[in-house]
Amino acid sequence: MDKREKEMRTVYEMIHLYCRKNHKEKELCQECLALYEYAKERIEKCPFMETKTFCSQCKVHCYKKDKREKIRKVMRFSGPRMLLYHPVMAIRHVYYQIMDK
């Protein structure tokens, strides 16, 4: 699995966790699915993927302002909880983000 695929998988799991806990849906609701599709599109087009760390640290913000606020809300909620629900994925994500600097 390459870096883009790992990033997409992590974003999906974070959005899924957020949706499950806040919207009480087993699968992504329409709003969360739209956010995931948007994030996936941004990840696919990211020219810095091979060298970037976290999107929040990037000098170029490719998300539209409204989508950026939504994904921030999801990340703030899901980030800490990923250690409980997907511990290996969470630790691996942070490790590789730091090591790829």
C-alpha positions in Angstrom: 0.0 0.0 0.0 1.5 3.3 -1.0 1.4 6.6 1.0 -1.7 7.9 -0.9 -3.6 4.8 -0.2 -2.6 4.8 3.5 -3.7 8.5 3.7 -7.0 7.8 2.1 -7.6 4.8 4.4 -6.8 6.8 7.5 -9.0 9.7 6.4 -11.9 7.3 5.7 -11.5 5.7 9.2 -11.5 9.1 10.9 -14.6 10.2 9.0 -16.3 6.9 9.6 -15.6 7.1 13.4 -16.9 10.7 13.5 -20.0 9.7 11.6 -20.7 6.6 13.7 -20.4 8.6 17.0 -22.0 11.9 15.9 -24.6 10.9 13.3 -25.2 7.4 14.7 -24.8 5.8 11.3 -23.2 2.4 10.7 -22.1 3.5 7.3 -21.2 7.0 6.1 -24.1 9.3 5.9 -24.5 11.5 2.8 -22.7 14.5 4.4 -19.8 12.4 5.6 -19.6 10.5 2.3 -19.4 13.8 0.4 -16.6 15.0 2.8 -14.7 11.7 2.2 -15.1 11.9 -1.6 -13.8 15.5 -1.5 -10.8 14.5 0.8 -10.0 11.6 -1.4 -10.0 13.8 -4.5 -7.6 16.2 -2.7 -5.3 13.4 -1.6 -5.2 12.0 -5.2 -4.2 15.4 -6.6 -1.7 16.3 -3.8 1.6 17.2 -5.4 3.4 17.0 -2.1 2.2 13.5 -1.0 5.6 11.9 -1.1 7.3 14.5 1.1 4.4 16.0 3.2 3.6 15.5 6.8 0.1 16.4 8.1 -2.1 18.5 5.8 -2.5 21.0 8.6 1.3 21.6 8.4 1.2 22.2 4.6 1.9 25.6 3.2 -0.7 25.1 0.4 -4.3 24.6 1.6 -6.0 22.8 -1.2 -9.3 22.4 0.7 -12.1 24.9 0.2 -12.7 26.9 3.4 -16.0 25.2 4.3 -14.5 21.7 3.7 -11.4 22.6 5.6 -13.5 23.5 8.6 -15.5 20.2 8.4 -12.4 18.1 8.1 -10.8 19.9 11.0 -13.8 19.2 13.1 -13.6 15.5 12.2 -9.9 15.4 12.9 -10.3 17.1 16.3 -12.9 14.6 17.2 -11.5 11.4 15.7 -7.7 12.0 16.2 -7.5 11.2 19.9 -10.1 8.4 19.6 -8.1 6.6 16.8 -5.8 5.3 19.5 -8.8 3.4 21.0 -10.5 2.3 17.8 -7.6 1.9 15.4 -4.4 1.9 17.5 -2.0 0.4 15.0 -3.2 2.7 12.2 -3.0 5.8 14.5 0.6 5.0 15.7 1.7 4.1 12.2 0.2 7.3 10.7 2.0 9.5 13.2 5.2 7.6 13.0 5.4 7.8 9.2 4.3 11.4 9.1 7.2 12.3 11.5 9.8 10.0 9.8 9.0 11.3 6.3 10.0 14.9 7.2 
